[in-house]
């Protein structure tokens, strides 16, 4: 981007991958006009606070936990579901903070993660060729031509569900649910009975003792806001660019543009072309932004993305999320770390151990092995130790439900069990037990 030439619409002059074919342009125009007139979902000041927090991560003084659903659903939307996902993230953050001794920045894949990139524009279902399901923001997953037709009204539905989700998240995180005195109550029944749940209860008991000790020393715990509420930020893939454009606002304090659909947005592996529309769009917003980096990424491409998206080298501005696959991390990651380090770019390095380790089981279910997920995370930490850089975080897909979507982990889920509670709309997620187990493993790596 040349200074002064960017605008929220400038992406339209670039090749835009992964965009649906909207059949009714007039209806699309009306919806985008309505979205542009609606209040922002998040505020510029909140995005600046996240950027500052990520600056601490870039400096090796904090750790990022980014977690949530692979794709949010219009059909499975409830206060209980939001609470349960939040509860798992809070438990993981407690394990990481207590076990590793570093602050944890909490970012959800929530309140906007309604769209998914696809490898093909069409798919075959029951011998019929249909438009691919691109997430509930775009179309429906029902195997019917009409349901698969992109509908711009879904953009408005995504906005309103995001607003409702944010309302609940803010209530939970500031209204007592996130209070450290509730740390025992975060342990769900089916987690509490597991070995991971018992390990978590030991941490909860030690936190209780520490709080009682501070109170006995005369510290006014009621005055310590950090003990009673948490800051929980939102993020999603900035995939459907007309939606992101319509929710971009000019901050009245700074005059800068912010994408007010989320505190942080990312560009995916399929849309990170340096001259493409998605990189053009995020180059001009002042939110913290991220880019997914897959095994095909070259050193030159990664350096070009750093220069394009963070020319001022501002800590917290740019996060690079690697999704390389467990077997390829030792080979592919160290050269990228060295090149970015030598370039002087203060990026946040995050490991996505999910997307590079997906395969289809014999029963036809997309799944991931817990051991592969752990192997990629261990390889990520080993590479950073080798190069002398900071492993800044993990980015995982999870749910608070007791699903059977990923193999292994607690209970040693096997392929024959995948169908029992396989409810994801798209990619397989860790359940709560597996998520907490993962947090303990990551805390051990951080301590090392």
Residue, then its C-alpha position, 0 to 999 in steps of 0.5 A: x500500500x502506498x501512503x494515502x492510497x488505502x481506503x476500506x474499498x481499495x481491496x476491490x481493485x485487487x484479485x479477491x480469492x474465496x469470495x462467494x458469487x452473490x446472485x442478487x447484487x441489489x440485495x447485497x448493496x442494501x445489506x451492506x448499506x444497512x451494515x455500514x449504518x449499524x453500531x460497531x461491534x467492538x471499539x477502537x480503544x479495545x483493539x488498541x489495548x489488545x495491540x498493546x497486550x500483544x506487544x508484551x507477547x512479542x517482547x517475550x513477556x506474555x503468552x497468547x491463547x487464541x481458541x474457539x470454534x472452527x466455525x460458529x453456527x446459526x443453529x447451535x447458539x445459546x448462552x450455555x454454549x458460549x459460557x462453556x467455551x469461555x469456561x474452558x478458555x479460562x481454565x486453560x489460561x489459569x493452568x498456563x498462568x499458574x504453571x508457567x508464570x506468564x500473563x496470558x492474553x485471551x483471544x476467542x475465535x468467536x462473535x464473527x467466525x461464521x465463514x470458512x475458505x474452501x478448496x473448491x467452489x463446488x462439492x458433490x453430495x449424494x451424487x449431486x454437485x452443489x455450491x460448497x458450504x462456506x459457513x452460515x454467514x454465506x449459505x446453509x449446509x443443507x444438501x439442497x441447491x437453494x440452501x447453498x445459494x449465497x444469501x446476503x441477508x445472512x451477513x446481517x444475521x451474522x452481525x446480530x448474532x455476533x452482537x448478542x455473543x459479545x453482550x454475553x461474553x462481556x457480561x460473563x467476563x466482568x459480571x462475576x463469572x470470571x472471578x478467581x474465587x469461582x475457579x473451582x466452579x469452572x471445572x465442568x462435571x465431565x472434566x472434574x472426574x478426569x486426571x486433568x480435572x484433578x490436576x486442575x483442582x490442585x491448582x484451584x486449591x493453591x489459588x484459594x490458599x494464595x487469596x486467603x494469604x493475601x487477605x490475611x496480610x491486609x490486602x483489599x482483594x475487592x479493590x483488585x480488579x484483575x482478580x474479579x474480571x478478565x479482558x477477553x478479545x474477539x477474532x475471526x478470519x477476515x474472509x468475506x471482505x464486503x462484510x469487513x469493509x462495511x464494519x470498518x469505521x474511522x476512530x474519532x480520537x485518532x482518525x485511523x481506520x479500524x475494522x470494528x467487526x472484531x478486535x483482531x482479524x487474520x488472513x488465511x493461508x489461502x488468501x495471503x497473496x501479497x498483491x491480493x485483496x485480503x492483504x490489501x484490506x488488512x494493510x490499512x486497518x489499525x487493528x492487530x492483524x495476523x496471517x496464517x503461514x502454511x508449509x508452502x510459504x517461503x522466506x521471501x513471502x513471509x518477509x514481504x508480508x512483514x514489510x507490507x503489514x508492519x512497515x513501522x515495526x510496531x510490536x503487537x501489530x502483526x502475528x504470524x500463525x504457523x500451521x506447518x504439520x507435525x512432521x515438517x516443523x523442524x525443517x520449515x520453521x527455523x529458517x522463517x524464525x531466523x529471517x524474521x528475526x534478522x529483519x528486525x520484525x517484532x512479530x508475535x509467533x503463534x502455533x496453530x497445531x490443528x490445521x496441518x494435521x487433519x485427515x479423513x478417518x476410515x469412517x469418513x470423518x475429518x479428524x486430528x490426532x491429539x499426539x500430532x497436535x502435541x508434536x507440532x507444539x513441541x516442534x514449535x517450542x524446539x525451533x524457537x529454543x534453537x533460534x533464540x526467539x519467543x514462542x508466543x502462543x497457541x491457536x486451537x479449535x475447541x469446544x466446551x462440549x463433550x465431543x468425540x472429534x479428535x483422536x486420543x487424549x483423555x479417554x483415548x478416543x478411537x476411530x470407532x467412537x468418532x461418530x458418537x458425538x461428532x457435531x462440528x460443522x466443519x473441522x474437528x475440535x478438541x473437547x474440554x478434557x483434551x483442551x485442559x490436558x493441552x494447557x498442562x503440556x504447553x505450561x510444561x514447555x513454557x517452564x522449560 
